[in-house]
Amino acid sequence: MAALPDLSFDYVSSDEIPAALEIEQLGYPTDEAASEASFRLRQSQAGDLFLGAYEQNVSSSSKPRKLVGYICATLSPDTTLTHHSMSTHIPESSSDWR
């Protein structure tokens, strides 16, 4: 059995958005994938809700970690998940969708 990579978790920085966008585009159809503008909005307004999973890159001193996954969210007063609720961030709101 192959060993699992050593992962760490941290906030996604603005310079890591292209890597997150690449993962997004591989995982969703073109018409459903988030845009770079929406990722930049989420990272700038809800950075504490944009978390990355990083594989440690010991072979390269220029990039000590590689983004291999992420999760991002926004807060909304809406009680259902909609395109609008995912496209805006209302800081005083909740992430409780129940």
N, C-alpha and C positions, 0 to 999 in steps of 0.2 A: 504494500500500500504506500502511495506517495505521501510525503509529509505535506501538511498544510502550510501555506505561507504565513509568515509572521505579520499579523495585521495590527494596525493601530487605528484609532478613530479620532477625528479632529474636525474643526470647522473647515469648510471649503473656502479658500481665499479667492479674491477676484481674479488673480492670475491663473487659477486652476479651473476656471469656468470652461475654457475650451475642452479640457479633458472630460469634464462632466457632460458637456454637450455632446461629445463624441459617444459616450456611453448611452446617453438619451436617444440619439439618432439610431444607434444599433438596436435598441430595445423597443422602439415604437415606429409605426408607419409614419411616413413623412407628414401626413395631414394631422397626426396626433402628437407628434413630438413637440416639446417646448422649444421656443425660440431662444436665441442668445439673449435677446432683449428681456425676455421674461426671467431667464436665469439671473441676469445681472440685477434686475429689479428685486428678485427674491433674496439674492445674496446681500444687496445693499440695505434692504429694508427689514429682512428677517434672517439675518446671518446666523443667529443662534438656532435657527430651524433648518439650516442647510449643512448637513453633516456628511463627512466623507469617510470611507473605509480605505485605508492606505496600506499597500504592501511596501515593506521596507526594501529599499534598493541598495544593497551593500556593494554592488559592483560599480556604481557610478557615484563619484563624489559631487557631481554637479546637481544631481537630483536625488536627494536622500530618500524620497518616497514617491510612490506612484499611486494615483487615484484609481481604484479598481471597482468602486461602487459608491453610491451616495443615496441620501434620502433628503428631500427638501419639502417644506410645507410653508403655509401662510396661515394667518389667523383671520377668521371671518365671523361675523355675527349670524351668517346664514345657517340654517339648520339642515340643509341638504348640500351635497357636493355638486357644484355647477361650474361651468367654465368661468363665470364671473368670480365666484368665490376662490377659485384657484389663481386668478389673474390679479387679485388685489391683496393687500395686506392691511388689516385694521389692527394696530398694536394692542388696543384695549380688549380685543375679542378673545375667543376661546378656540381651542382645537378639538373640543368635545362635540362629536357629530351625533351623539345619541339623542 
